[in-house]
Amino acid sequence: MAQNGFWNPSNPGFPAKDTEGTVMMMLKKDVEIGKIYAVKVSDIVVAVRILTESPYGGWNGKNLKTGRDVRIKTAGRIRHEITNPNNPMNVIYGL
């Protein structure tokens, strides 16, 4: 069930919950090319700019911390949009 652009499963043990207990995961329809999102890459949430849609599904992006190319296979890895990637609290909590 979509709520404010995030997916909220009924499983209470599901990861990536915010302070209110809402699961923070984007839906595929909410992801836009060119924007910066907090993405879980190798068990770490980092700022990633979405560059293109992958022909194999998902998206291709650039990790703004390391400069490496990133393949995002599912929208479940994307937590929220980031307006100021220089603020580390914005990456983690979406402030």
C-alpha positions as CSV (number, residue, x, y, z in Angstrom):
1,M,0.0,0.0,0.0
2,A,1.5,3.3,-1.1
3,Q,1.5,6.1,1.4
4,N,3.3,9.4,0.7
5,G,5.4,7.8,-2.0
6,F,6.7,5.1,0.4
7,W,5.8,1.4,0.6
8,N,4.6,0.3,4.1
9,P,4.5,-3.5,4.4
10,S,2.6,-5.1,7.2
11,N,5.7,-7.0,8.3
12,P,6.8,-5.2,11.6
13,G,10.4,-6.5,11.3
14,F,10.9,-5.0,7.8
15,P,14.1,-2.7,7.7
16,A,14.6,1.0,6.9
17,K,11.9,2.5,9.2
18,D,11.9,6.2,10.1
19,T,11.4,7.6,13.6
20,E,7.6,7.2,13.3
21,G,7.9,3.5,12.2
22,T,7.0,4.2,8.5
23,V,9.1,2.1,6.1
24,M,11.2,4.4,3.9
25,M,11.2,2.9,0.4
26,M,10.4,4.6,-2.8
27,L,8.1,3.2,-5.5
28,K,9.3,2.8,-9.1
29,K,6.7,5.3,-10.3
30,D,8.2,8.0,-7.9
31,V,11.8,7.7,-9.1
32,E,12.9,10.5,-11.5
33,I,16.0,10.6,-13.7
34,G,18.5,13.4,-12.7
35,K,17.4,13.6,-9.0
36,I,19.5,12.7,-6.0
37,Y,18.3,9.9,-3.7
38,A,19.4,8.2,-0.5
39,V,20.2,4.6,-1.8
40,K,21.3,1.5,0.1
41,V,24.6,0.5,-1.5
42,S,26.6,-2.4,0.1
43,D,24.6,-2.1,3.3
44,I,25.4,1.7,3.6
45,V,22.9,4.5,2.7
46,V,24.6,7.0,0.5
47,A,23.6,9.9,-1.9
48,V,23.2,8.7,-5.5
49,R,22.3,10.7,-8.5
50,I,20.1,8.7,-10.9
51,L,21.6,9.1,-14.4
52,T,19.6,6.7,-16.7
53,E,17.1,3.9,-16.6
54,S,18.8,0.6,-17.2
55,P,17.7,-1.5,-20.2
56,Y,17.9,-4.5,-17.8
57,G,15.5,-3.0,-15.3
58,G,16.2,-0.5,-12.5
59,W,18.5,2.5,-12.9
60,N,22.1,3.5,-13.4
61,G,23.5,6.2,-11.1
62,K,26.6,7.8,-9.6
63,N,27.6,7.5,-5.9
64,L,28.3,11.1,-4.9
65,K,30.5,10.0,-2.0
66,T,32.9,7.8,-4.1
67,G,32.2,8.9,-7.7
68,R,31.6,5.3,-8.7
69,D,28.9,4.1,-11.0
70,V,26.1,2.3,-9.3
71,R,23.4,-0.1,-10.6
72,I,20.1,0.1,-8.6
73,K,18.1,-3.0,-9.5
74,T,15.0,-2.2,-7.5
75,A,13.2,0.8,-6.1
76,G,13.4,-1.0,-2.7
77,R,17.0,0.2,-2.4
78,I,16.0,3.8,-2.7
79,R,15.0,5.4,0.6
80,H,14.0,9.1,-0.2
81,E,14.9,12.1,-2.3
82,I,17.7,14.3,-1.1
83,T,17.6,18.1,-1.6
84,N,21.1,18.9,0.0
85,P,23.6,16.0,-0.4
86,N,26.3,17.9,1.4
87,N,24.4,17.5,4.7
88,P,25.0,14.0,6.1
89,M,21.8,14.1,8.2
90,N,19.8,14.7,5.0
91,V,21.2,11.5,3.5
92,I,20.3,9.4,6.5
93,Y,17.0,10.9,7.7
94,G,15.8,13.0,4.8
95,L,15.9,16.3,6.7
